[in-house]
Amino acid sequence: MQACKELGLDYIAVYTKEDEASLHVRRAIEERGKESVFRISSYLDPNEFLEVADYTRCDAIHPGYGFLTENYRFARRLAIRKRPLIFIGPRWEVLREFGSKINTKCIAKRLGIPVVPGSDKPIYNEIEAENIALELFHRQWEEGIKRPAILVKASMGSGGMGIEEVTHPIELRRVYRRLKQYVKRQFGDEDVLLERKFSVFNHIEVQLVCSQHGEAVHFGTRNCTIQSVFRQKRIEVAPAFNHNYKYQFDPEKVTKRAIQYSLKMADYVGYDSVGTWEWIVTPEGQLYLLEVNPRIQVESGVSGSITKIRHLPVGVDLVKEQIRIALGEKLGYKQKHISFHGASIEFRLVAEDTKRGFKPWGGTITKFQLPQYDWLKVYTHVPSDRPYSIPSDYDPNLALAIVWGRDIEEAKERGERFLNEIKIEGKNQEASIVTNIEFLKEKLKKIQMFE
């Protein structure tokens, strides 16, 4: 909504009954009137989006961060319908390629790009899955790994969904069977793959911006290693590595390789939007492609906050870039015009009990006060002037906070100050609100390191 406003574009917003108290609804009404918001029953139903779009004569649909963002059938439907609509994201052919982890791995291997060891084609029965699992376990046993493990993944999953860990071959069939049923129900596709699990690693990302005119640039790297037990990110840092920290490898060489590989894949498929290439880096500096996210990510802001284009101030809104590209504009700049300044950290504030397996907390927030600083950006749907009941239908995310510093040490100091000054109160029938703030404080000290 903010990006549209700054670009001079009109917008309408949709919401579900569970989301009616969210700030995005109030903002739309305040800026554009009650006729600018429409209630729908689900964020997953394409028909409801199309009904609202046709009624309001919209030109384009932004699918958000999740839900329909990687649904190539939805993007294709927008493109071929009688009254076409612009899908703000990659064209549907690209989504079809990268929406599947199996397809992504095949493309990478074709281009000579290293991928996480494991399967790279659909597995059709439990016997085949068990044989692949045994091979992955044997390799780890041969390397002397004390607690080997593999991951069973949904090919179409994202955001930590559709992933289960197996620590012994005897568990494989049960997990494989259960996950296939889950992903068929959740994603309409029962393809799964098996991959080696690395116990110690850094999870880094390369942020790309590509246009419909064959232009491609990168906006640096991020480190997203701090995650929940469900592999959902909790702290993101830009750039990916701290050059004052002693690694067993040259971080500049590793990030350069990751960027080159990412651009190579983007060029191969003719990528035409904002996207993220995700990588695993081992303590020895080995690099493996994890997956491609062909969409805008929640953590895009942490990359934008350290980026400068030409003579403009530091800070680039990648959502604005995504919208401009979808509307057919050229980038208007090249890689040589992009520079990076300082370091940035993004915190995801969540109502969850990190000491009890990141169990979600549900209830009503009665006080929600976040500090304000020039070096801080906060994005939240939670109002600060009235009680707010956390919808049980969605993850209990409360806010995204992005802290900038002249270097990583200043960013960490500012991040700790921000976390210490947060004031959140709430309750349910059983107890007071529980958040992940203490977890974020503890993990802040360990960012960009290997454990």
PAFINU-183836 format. One record per residue (C-alpha): x, y negated, z negated; residue in one letter. Coordinates in steps of 0.1 Angstrom, whole numbers. Each point is the difference from the previous one (the first is absolute). Layout:
residues N
X|Y|Z|A .
...
END
This chain:
residues 451
0|0|0|M .
28|-24|-8|Q .
18|9|32|A .
-31|-7|20|C .
-4|-33|-17|K .
36|-10|8|E .
-4|11|36|L .
-32|-20|4|G .
-21|31|5|L .
-35|6|-12|D .
-7|32|-20|Y .
-27|20|-17|I .
6|25|-28|A .
-15|33|-10|V .
-4|16|-34|Y .
-15|30|-17|T .
-24|-1|-30|K .
29|10|-22|E .
21|-29|12|D .
-26|-27|-2|E .
17|-17|-30|A .
34|-1|18|S .
15|-34|7|L .
1|5|38|H .
-38|-1|0|V .
-1|-33|-20|R .
27|-16|21|R .
-19|8|33|A .
-32|-15|-14|I .
18|-31|-13|E .
19|-6|33|E .
-26|11|25|R .
-34|4|-17|G .
-21|30|-9|K .
-5|9|37|E .
38|9|2|S .
-3|31|-22|V .
-17|33|8|F .
-5|30|-23|R .
7|34|14|I .
-3|34|-17|S .
35|13|8|S .
34|-13|13|Y .
4|33|18|L .
-31|-3|23|D .
9|-14|34|P .
-36|-5|9|N .
-6|-25|-27|E .
30|-21|11|F .
-13|0|36|L .
-35|-10|-11|E .
14|-30|-19|V .
24|-9|28|A .
-27|0|27|D .
-25|-19|-22|Y .
25|-27|-7|T .
16|1|35|R .
34|6|-14|C .
30|3|24|D .
23|22|-22|A .
0|23|-30|I .
28|1|-26|H .
-1|34|-17|P .
19|-10|-31|G .
28|19|-16|Y .
-16|35|-1|G .
-33|17|9|F .
-3|-4|38|L .
35|-15|7|T .
15|32|14|E .
-32|14|15|N .
7|2|38|Y .
-35|10|8|R .
-13|-32|-16|F .
25|-21|19|A .
-8|18|33|R .
-37|-5|-6|R .
5|-38|-3|L .
20|-1|32|A .
-24|20|23|I .
-34|-11|-13|R .
-23|-21|22|K .
8|-31|-20|R .
37|6|-8|P .
15|-12|-33|L .
36|-6|-8|I .
15|24|-26|F .
25|-20|-21|I .
27|27|1|G .
18|21|25|P .
-19|13|31|R .
-17|32|-5|W .
25|21|20|E .
27|-10|-24|V .
-22|8|-31|L .
-6|34|14|R .
38|6|3|E .
9|-13|-34|F .
-31|9|-19|G .
12|35|-2|S .
32|8|-20|K .
6|30|23|I .
-1|-21|32|N .
22|-26|-17|T .
27|26|-8|K .
-2|14|35|C .
6|-34|15|I .
29|-7|-24|A .
17|34|8|K .
-4|-7|37|R .
19|-32|-4|L .
27|16|-22|G .
-12|-17|-32|I .
5|20|-32|P .
-32|11|-18|V .
-7|16|-34|V .
8|38|3|P .
-32|20|4|G .
-27|9|25|S .
-6|-22|31|D .
-31|17|15|K .
-34|12|-14|P .
1|30|-23|I .
-28|24|9|Y .
0|26|-27|N .
13|7|-36|E .
26|25|12|I .
17|-26|22|E .
-2|-26|-28|A .
16|24|-24|E .
29|8|24|N .
7|-37|5|I .
-2|-6|-38|A .
24|29|-7|L .
26|-14|25|E .
-2|-35|-17|L .
4|16|-34|F .
29|21|11|H .
19|-30|14|R .
-4|-18|-34|Q .
11|31|-19|W .
31|2|22|E .
8|-36|-8|E .
-1|8|-37|G .
-31|-21|-7|I .
-13|11|-34|K .
-37|-10|4|R .
-8|3|37|P .
-34|-12|13|A .
-19|-6|32|I .
-29|-23|9|L .
-31|12|17|V .
-14|-31|19|K .
-30|-9|20|A .
11|-10|35|S .
-26|-28|0|M .
4|-12|-36|G .
14|-33|-12|S .
4|-20|-32|G .
11|31|-20|G .
-33|18|8|M .
1|36|12|G .
34|10|-15|I .
6|29|-24|E .
33|13|-15|E .
10|37|-1|V .
28|11|-23|T .
0|37|8|H .
-9|21|31|P .
-27|19|-20|I .
-20|-32|-3|E .
0|-8|37|L .
-31|19|13|R .
-23|-14|-27|R .
12|-36|6|V .
0|3|38|Y .
-36|13|-1|R .
-13|-27|-23|R .
17|-28|19|L .
-13|11|33|K .
-35|-1|-13|Q .
6|-34|-16|Y .
14|-17|31|V .
-27|14|23|K .
-26|-15|-23|R .
19|-33|-5|Q .
16|-6|34|F .
-19|23|24|G .
32|17|9|D .
14|30|-17|E .
36|-1|13|D .
26|2|-27|V .
38|1|0|L .
26|11|-25|L .
30|-20|-9|E .
30|1|-24|R .
-4|-21|-31|K .
30|-21|-10|F .
3|-4|-37|S .
23|-30|1|V .
-4|-25|28|F .
-9|-35|10|N .
-31|-7|20|H .
7|-29|24|I .
-21|-16|27|E .
7|-20|31|V .
-25|-27|9|Q .
-6|-5|37|L .
-20|-26|19|V .
-6|8|37|C .
-23|-18|25|S .
-20|11|31|Q .
27|-17|21|H .
28|25|-7|G .
15|-21|-28|E .
13|17|-31|A .
18|-13|-31|V .
6|12|-35|H .
-7|-18|-33|F .
26|18|-20|G .
-4|29|-25|T .
-18|8|-32|R .
6|24|-29|N .
-31|18|-11|C .
15|27|-22|T .
-20|-9|-32|I .
-32|19|3|Q .
-27|18|-20|S .
-1|38|-5|V .
-24|-1|30|F .
26|-16|22|R .
-18|-33|0|Q .
23|-30|1|K .
2|-22|-31|R .
31|-23|6|I .
14|-11|34|E .
32|-19|5|V .
15|-19|29|A .
26|6|11|P .
3|37|-5|A .
34|1|-16|F .
20|-20|-25|N .
35|-7|13|H .
12|-5|-36|N .
-9|36|-9|Y .
26|27|8|K .
-15|25|24|Y .
18|31|14|Q .
-6|-14|35|F .
1|-32|18|D .
-35|-15|-3|P .
5|-23|29|E .
7|29|23|K .
-30|20|-12|V .
-24|-29|4|T .
14|-8|34|K .
-6|36|11|R .
-36|0|-14|A .
-8|-32|18|I .
15|12|33|Q .
-19|33|-2|Y .
-32|-18|-8|S .
3|-24|30|L .
9|30|22|K .
-33|18|-9|M .
-20|-32|4|A .
14|-6|34|D .
-7|36|10|Y .
-37|-2|-7|V .
-4|-37|10|G .
-10|-10|-35|Y .
-20|-32|0|D .
-8|-11|-36|S .
14|-3|-35|V .
12|34|-13|G .
22|17|-25|T .
25|28|4|W .
6|19|-33|E .
33|17|-8|W .
16|23|-26|I .
36|-8|-10|V .
19|25|-21|T .
27|-10|-25|P .
26|10|26|E .
-15|-23|26|G .
-18|25|21|Q .
-30|-15|18|L .
-32|18|9|Y .
-32|-14|16|L .
-29|5|-23|L .
-29|-14|20|E .
-13|-30|20|V .
-28|-22|-13|N .
-16|-16|30|P .
-17|-28|-19|R .
6|-29|-23|I .
10|12|-34|Q .
-8|-14|-35|V .
38|-7|-5|E .
4|-20|32|S .
-1|-32|-20|G .
33|9|-18|V .
18|1|33|S .
-16|-32|12|G .
10|-19|-31|S .
37|4|7|I .
-2|-8|37|T .
5|-32|19|K .
-7|-7|37|I .
21|-27|15|R .
-2|-33|-19|H .
-33|9|-18|L .
0|5|-38|P .
7|34|-15|V .
-31|21|0|G .
-19|17|29|V .
-35|13|-2|D .
0|33|19|L .
-38|3|-1|V .
0|-32|21|K .
25|15|24|E .
-21|31|3|Q .
-31|-20|9|I .
19|-21|25|R .
14|30|17|I .
-34|18|2|A .
-15|-31|17|L .
27|3|27|G .
25|-27|-11|E .
37|3|5|K .
22|0|-31|L .
17|-33|10|G .
33|10|-16|Y .
27|26|3|K .
22|20|-25|Q .
27|-27|1|K .
-26|-25|-13|H .
-7|21|-31|I .
21|-3|-32|S .
-4|13|-35|F .
3|-19|-33|H .
0|12|-36|G .
-17|31|-13|A .
-36|8|-8|S .
-19|24|-22|I .
-36|11|2|E .
-19|14|-30|F .
-33|19|3|R .
-20|-6|-31|L .
-23|30|-6|V .
-24|10|-28|A .
16|34|-7|E .
15|20|-28|D .
35|8|12|T .
7|21|-31|K .
-29|23|9|R .
8|8|36|G .
-10|-34|13|F .
-36|6|-9|K .
-23|-28|13|P .
-16|-22|-27|W .
-36|-11|5|G .
-19|-27|-18|G .
-6|-37|-1|T .
28|-27|1|I .
-9|-28|-23|T .
32|-21|3|K .
22|-2|31|F .
27|-27|-1|Q .
32|1|22|L .
27|-26|-2|P .
6|-25|29|Q .
35|-9|13|Y .
13|-14|33|D .
20|33|5|W .
-31|22|-6|L .
-28|11|23|K .
-30|19|-14|V .
-27|17|20|Y .
-29|13|-20|T .
-37|7|4|H .
-6|-2|-38|V .
-16|-33|-12|P .
15|-18|-29|S .
-31|-19|-11|D .
-24|28|-6|R .
-1|36|-11|P .
8|26|27|Y .
-10|36|1|S .
26|22|18|I .
-17|20|27|P .
4|37|-6|S .
-3|7|37|D .
35|-13|8|Y .
35|0|-15|D .
0|-25|-30|P .
25|-24|17|N .
-1|-34|-17|L .
25|-22|18|A .
31|-2|22|L .
27|-24|-13|A .
30|-10|22|I .
29|-16|-18|V .
29|-18|20|W .
35|-7|-12|G .
32|-14|15|R .
15|34|-6|D .
-13|33|-14|I .
11|-8|-36|E .
-20|-32|0|E .
-30|18|15|A .
2|27|-28|K .
2|-27|-27|E .
-30|-18|15|R .
-18|33|4|G .
5|8|-37|E .
-12|-34|-10|R .
-31|4|21|F .
-8|34|-15|L .
5|-13|-35|N .
-24|-29|5|E .
-30|20|14|I .
-31|0|-22|K .
-25|27|8|I .
-27|11|-24|E .
-29|25|5|G .
-18|29|-14|K .
-23|29|6|N .
-20|22|-23|Q .
31|18|-13|E .
29|-25|-1|A .
17|-32|11|S .
14|-4|35|I .
32|19|10|V .
22|-13|28|T .
34|9|16|N .
17|-32|-11|I .
24|17|-25|E .
8|26|27|F .
9|-28|25|L .
22|-17|-26|K .
19|32|-7|E .
5|9|37|K .
10|-36|10|L .
34|7|-15|K .
5|30|23|K .
-10|-14|34|I .
23|7|30|Q .
18|27|-20|M .
2|38|2|F .
-11|20|-29|E .
END
